[in-house]
Amino acid sequence: MSNAPELVTDPVCGMAVDPTTAAASAEYEGRTYYFCSQTCATSFKATPARYAAGAAT
C-alpha cells in the first residue's frame, strides 16, 4: 500500500501534477483540470476545448 499522491496530467504541457498542490485548477464541462503553473492555466482558460479534447482521463 502506497502513500504516494495520485497524480493527474496537466492538459497543456503534459506534466504530472498532484491535485492537492497544483498551481491552479479550472472547471470545464463538469470536469476539474489541474495545472503545474499559472501559465498553463491561462492557456487552458483561453481555449479549453483545444486542451480538454486531448486530456487523459
N, C-alpha and C positions, 0 to 999 in steps of 0.2 A: 504494500500500500504506500503510495507516494503522497507527499505533502506539496508537491510542485504545483504551482498555479496552472489552470487551464488557459492556454494561450489562444488568441484569435489572430486572424491576419488582417493587417491594415490594408483596406481595399485599394489604396492609392499606390503605395510603394511595395507592398508585399511583405513587410516586416512583421515578425511575430510580436504581439503586444499582449501584455497582461491587462485585462479589462479593469482590474482594481487599481492600477497605477497609470492607466493610459493618459496621455497628454490632453486628449479631447475625445468627445463622442458626439454622434449625431443620429437622429432618428430619420428613417426614410422608409416609406411604405410599410410601417409597422415593425420594422426591424432596427435594432441598435447597432451601429458600426463604431469601432474604436480605432483611434489613430495614435501613431507614435509621436506626432508633432502637430502643432497648430497649423503649420504649412500644409500638411496632408489634409487636415480637417477643412481648411479653407478651399483647397482644390476640390474636395468631395462636395462641399456645400454649393459650389459654383455650378457643378454638373453632376449631380448624384446618380442619375441614370447611367451615365458613362461608366462609373466605377462599380455601382451595385450589380450591374449585369455580370461582371467578371469576378465578383466576390465569392470566395469559398464559403460553403455553409458549414 
